[in-house]
Amino acid sequence: MFIAHAPASYLFSRFLINHFLQDSFTDKERAWLIAGCVLAGVLPDIDLLFFYLVDNRQHNHHSYLTHIPFFWVSLMSICFFISKVLNRKKLCVAVIVLTINLLLHFILDTLCGSIRWLYPFSLKAFSLVTIPATHHWWVWNFVLHWTFTIELLILTFAIYTFTKKQVA
């Protein structure tokens, strides 16, 4: 996925918050939570900084810790536990919604990337579609593949939904 993580997180969190959590948060809290969800939706790709600046593109960035679902579920479980101990119900709900958006990142990456869903119990990486390397510049392999149409549809729907929200 190149361009669909943030739009997909926006769409999913907006739907979830507006349909199931409408009464749990104020308008301002909902806006901040949606912004946090969009950030969570792209957060695993923070490893691209390491990939380009340190690792010199030696390893697929999906092999880094930030692309291991178990890492994020463990981290967010700790956050949830702390929120629960502090008796912060809104924070508990926010942690759950943020975790769902982190996992959404991996669901989208599983379409044409490889995600180790069972790590640390297995090193097997899962991918629904393999994109062949047919173009010299690796980006064209993804942009010209049929899966990029899905990304464009997600982006288009997110833009439509966002602008519709602003007008209404």
N, C-alpha and C positions, 0 to 999 in steps of 0.2 A: 504494500500500500504506500502510495506516495502522498496523495492529497486528501484522502478520505477520513483520516483519523479524527481530526478536529471537527469536521462537519458531522460525522456519525455520532460523536460524543455529544455534540450540541443537540442533534435531533433526539437522540435516545434520552438524554437527561431532561430535556425540556418536556418530552412526552411523559416520562416517569414522574417528574416533579409536579407538573400541571394536572395530571390525572389521578395520582395516588397520594401526593404529599401537599396538595394545594393548601390545606388548612394547617399544616404543620409549620409553615414558614411564612414570614412577612414577604412582601414583594421584594424588598431590598435583599433579604436573606436568600430568596429564590434566585435572584440575579447573581449573587455572589456564588451560590452553590453551582449554578449552571456554568459560570466562568471556571470554577474549580474543576468541574467535571470535564470541561474541554481541555484544561491543562492536564488532568489525569489521563485523558485519552491520547495525549502525545508524549507524556512523560517517559515511557519506556524507550523512546527514541533519543533520549538524552545521551545514550551510549554512542550516538553518531559523532559527538565531539571527540570521544576517546578513539573511535574508529578512524577518524581523519587526522586528528592532531597528534596522537600518540602511537597507535598501533600501525599506522601507515597502511591501512586497509588489508592487513595480513589475515584477518579472520572475519568471517561473516558476523556482522553486528548482532544477529539473532542468537549467537552463541554466548554473548555476554550476560552477566548476572541480571541486568535490567530487562532482559527479554526472557526471563524465567518466571512463569506465573507463580510458582511456589514462593519465590522471593517476595513478590508483592502481596500475596495472600498472607504470608507470615507477618510481614511488616504491618499490614492493615489490621490483622488480628490483634496485634499488640496495641495499635491505636484504638481499636474498638474496646479492648479490655480496659485500657486506661480511661476511656470515655465512660464506660459502664461503672467503673469504680468511683469516678468523680460524679456519677449520677447526672450526666449531661445528655439527656435524651436526644436533643436536636443534633448534637455532635455524633452520637451513635448512628443516627439515621444518615447523616452526611458521610460518615466513614463507609457505610454500606454502599451508598450511591457512588461514591468515588471509587470504591473497589470494583463495582460493576463496570465502571468506565475503563478502569485499568484492564480488566479482563476483556472488554470489548476490543481493545487494541489488539490483543492476542488472537481473538476470534477473526478479526479482519486480516491480520498477518498470516493466519493459517490458510487463507484462500490461496495465496501464491508465494508465501514465504515458508520458512520451516520453524515451528515452535515446539519446544520440548515440554509438552503438557504434563508429562509424567515424571519430570526431573524432581527430586533426586533419586527416584526409584528406577528410572530408566533413562538412557541417553537418546532414545528414539525421538526423532523430530517428525512432526506431522505437517503435511502440506496437501491441500486438495488438488492444486494444479501446479505443474512444473512449467516454468516459462523457459523455452529454449533460447540459447544465446545465438541469435541469428544476425545481430547487428553489431557493428564495430564498437559503437558507444553503448555501453550497457543500459543506459537510461531508455534508449529506443526499444529495447527488448520488452520493457514493461509498458511504456506509453503506447506502443503499437499492438499490444496483445489485447485480446477481447476482454480480459478482466479489468482493464482500465476504464471500460465503459461503465462498469459498476461504480467505480470511483466518481466518474463524471456525473452519474445519476444521483449519487449521495450528495455530492457538492451542489448540484443544481437544486435538489429538494431542500437542502439546508438554506441556501440563499433565498429561495422562494419563501420558506417558513419564516426566516428571520425578517425579511422585508414585509411580509404579511403581518407579522407581529407588530412591527414598528408603525404601520399605517393604521391598524385597527385600534 
